[in-house]
Amino acid sequence: MPAAAETPRLKALKSAPLGVWVILSENEDTILAAGATFEEVSEKAEALGDDIVILKTPTSWTSFSV
């Protein structure tokens, strides 16, 4: 079975540092900001408006099978 295609969202997330909170654009293909804590990115998010996504990047990128 071939590997899953890398979506623009996945490419953006893989470009971010590991284990940090990030703010993604509305379409989730661009990292707008990153920070070590949720509080840090929450403050940055206030200036960016409502159409954003906040999430934490994994501590490592590993492949797995289901």
N, C-alpha and C positions, 0 to 999 in steps of 0.2 A: 504494500500500500504506500503510495507516495506521501511525502510530508505535506502538511497543510501549507497552503500558500501564505506568505507573509503579507498581511493586510497593511495599509497605511498606518492604522492604529498600532499594530504590533511593531512596525518599524520605528514609530515615534517612541513607544515605550522602551524598546531595546536601546534607543539612543540616550535615554535618561540614566543617571547614576542608579546603582542598585540600592534598594532599601530606603528610598526617600519618598516623600509625598510629592506628587506632581499635579499640575493643573493642565488639563487638555482643553483644546479648543472645542467648540460645539460639535464639530464633525469628528473629533477625536483623532485627528491626524497630525496635530502640532502641539508640542509642549510649550506652554506659555510661561510657566514658572515652576520652580522646584524648591523644596525646603526639607530640612531635617525633621520638623514636627508639623503636625496638623495645624496647630495654632499659627505657625509661621506662614503656611500657604493660605490659610483662611484670611489672614490680613491682606495678603496679596490679591486674593480673589475678590475682595470687596471693590477694588479699583477696576476689575475686569468685567463686571456685570454678571448677569444671571445665566447666560448661555455657556457654561463651562462644566467640566467634569473634574472632580478631585478624586484621586486614588493613590495608593501606595504601590511602588514598584516592588517586585520580589527581591529577596536577598541574593538569588542566583537564578539563572536561566537554565533549566534542565529539561531534557526531553522525557516524556513518559508515554506509556501505552495504556490503553483502557481495554 
